[in-house]
């Protein structure tokens, strides 16, 4: 079953409503009234657009970015979410309709965008919109660029290989609301001219029963990543300009680096798709070259290196429609005739650059016009930042003529070259044709004659040198976790009062939350850019976030490679994740660049997946290793808190400032039998649960703007009960797999007693309480999400765990705070650094996070493990006692969450002086009392369900 072929059952494309179609001329005129616009900016964007090969009337832009529909552009999270729901809602509804599937039939869900990467993730949004099952394997990929519409097919293939016979929904798009650039930097303004709304959803499966209903079979797919090169990695970047405005910057190295990665991808695919005749031609070419070399040209002249005629390898070509120049460059590189290029140029004309969806628009054009005949082949090529390329090769299983709604305006008639804004059959000298900086007269000429080919002008060499120096500094910082990042809470809060963004009320509120959290006042770490004692105001820009990311990822990866004796080039699969900070190129690309990894590494960055992913991600690791037996996976989890800091005034969002701290973990996992003797643990079971189909669950924790437009992580009153619910479901599903035989016998007796009591109406025996096992008999060690004191006490109550079993998780909370997806791994390292783990002992790992989702993993030790991790070296191998914790953990705990109170200044001072005292709720007025009563009800319900 493991090598079943993958079938593309069907797919759908986003067809924007007419009111979002842009009249370019009218739009540019209206744009001149925007405050963020200047005549120079409008003229520059016009120049780029008119040279791009995009229609002036057919492409779509969200209303919030259209000058004719909004007084100023809106790029806030609510506007971006509205676009995402419109695109994802339409394409998924359409593909389900076409295939006759219900949303509950989906087993695997893979979504992706680059710039817009919300928390909860877009995968969670889809689960919520379509009420999907709780056991759906859902992943959102962030920052993966334009290539992911093809690169992602590798992940689809691998997930289906791990889950034979299942059905995958694969959705690709770019949400351009959040990617709009309102600044003045020309290198970033280019994307405003090219990118347009778009999206695609496809159903893929390896279930043999679906073959007769499917359109295509995937013959081959591969990916190449050249991000180990600084030139490639930095060719395309989402970064701030001098005014701090974020934009997608296209650098001078993009043309050559895109051509390089694309050429490598095609070259690796070529031997798999050549005809037998072409193999013969290549052999003759090789013999002639050898003969010419041996005879010094006497026998024959050396021929040019062999390049096949790709029109004999494939019948149809789906090329990334990034712009006129990009397509002409690909055309030149593959030596394709104008006719083979027409579908991609048609996609560019009518839809613009739709990022990862662009090749699918090309495919739908072919199906909507000439169609695809049974047995014909399709070559799909994507390229994007990082740099990465993806190449897929398909074969039609039947005749396909399907007029997609997005192409209905053509009436089934194919375009001709005369229908395009620019010609495609003339001589083209450059692989990329980027616009230049021109005089006003030259600009006018471009507007009047769009067929003129603009040329490249290169940026200042000094800027390039400065950028290279910054990269070196980041790499150096990654080797050291300085002690000065450890926070003295009291001094920090005093210094915070001098910040302009701070008020006494905010400082007191954050202090109150912190002092009730169970976190040490001296040991946890915060980036210097957020520490009141080290910066005049908090800095949350992309450069500061990247510096934190490089420090964390650099240290944990270097350390795990050192411990395992591996080189970075030994890594076959790379999986990284963060929630809020989700750059483009992705963090996976950043790691490839920092550690010079191989070009064929299977690299994925998961975005917006929340605190649970440190455990939930193990499901993806397991599946990827199933698909690639014997390979090695590097799995890295963290939260980059620089970008998650909230400077506003909304209390529900200020809570995270008090709890979240720097942290990260990197682990090496493999299913290579040769590694068993060197490994610490074996994964026995892992599973995940997602309750996001419920609105209460999905909206319990949200990254959203406040009334002033400042983004923050908002914790709602439904979080306690929803977190308890999803955690309880995860543990309940794991329980039968980890119970002892004695516990199975106890459960059987309990069931018989309940049945007897029910049948006899209580005469034979009284009905016992439903059976719940003693989890300390199921597992020897417990790794629980250290989200805060109240969260851990709630889990303790629900699982009925003694204080001793909880101590490692509370120790992690004390010394590291809430490290999001890394928290359970800090707990594990505490156990190894103190009492250790004996051979044969078992470990239960439980994560919970927004969306809502939970992950549960069960491990068995393969050998005695006592490994003092550097992060726990300060303990000297000695375990903590309850007396070492800021708050007690063995007393009676009545509520799953224990929220702090509003106190007077005197009361607040008492809390600071005695942090072991457990704060209690004091209510200011009747309105607060009513609100608190409602919260208590929710807590009680959550505790009941968890118990």
Buried (B, 14 or more C-beta within 10 A) or exposed (E): EEEBBBBBBBBBBBBBEEEBBBBBEBBBEBBEEBEBBEEEBBBBBBBBBBBBBBBBEBBBBBBBBBBEBBEBBBBBBEBBBBBBBBBBBBBBBBBBEBBEBEBEBBBBBBBBBBBBBBBBBBBBBBBBBBEBBBEBBBBBBBBBBBBBBBBBBBBBBBBBBBBBBBBBBBBBBBBBBBBBBBBBBBBBBBBBBBBBBBBBBBBBBBBEEBBEBBBBBBBBBBBBBBBBBBBBBBBBBBBBBEEEBBBBBBBBBBBBBBBBBBBBBBEBBBEEBBEEEBEEBBEEBEEBBEBBEEEEEEEEEBBEEBBBBBBEBBBBBBBBBBBBBBBBBBBBBBEBEBBBBBBBBBBBBBBBBBBBBBBBBBBBBBBBBBBBEEEBBBBBBBBBBBBBBBBBBBBBBEEBEBBBBBBEEBEEEBBEBEBBBBBBEEEBEBBBBBBEEBEEEEBEEBBEEBEBBBEBEEEEEEEBEEBEEEBEEBBEBBEEBEEEBBBBBBBBBEBBEEBEBBEEEBBBBBBBBBBBBBBBBEBBBBBBBBBBBBBEEBBBBBBBBBBBBBBBBBBBBBBBBEEBEBEBEBBBBBBBBBBBBBBBBBBBBBBBBBBEBBBEBBBBBBBBBBBBBBBBBBBBBBBBBBBBEEBBBBBBBBBBBBBBBBBBBBBBBBBBBBBBBBBBBBBBBBBBEEBEEEBBBEBEBBBBBBBBBBEBBBBBBBBBBBEEEBBBBBBEBBBBBBBBBBBBBBBEBBBEEBBEEEBEEBBEEBEEBBEBBEEEEEEEEEBBEEBBBBBBEBBBBBBBBBBBBBBBBBBBBBBEBEBEBBBBBBBBBBBBBBBBBBBBBBBBBBBBBBBBBEEEBBBBBBBBBBBBBBBBBBBBBBEEBEEBBEBBEEBEEEBBEBEBBBBBBEEEBEBBBBBBBBBEEEEBEEBBEEBEEBBEBEBEEEEBEEEBEEBBEBBBBBBEBBB
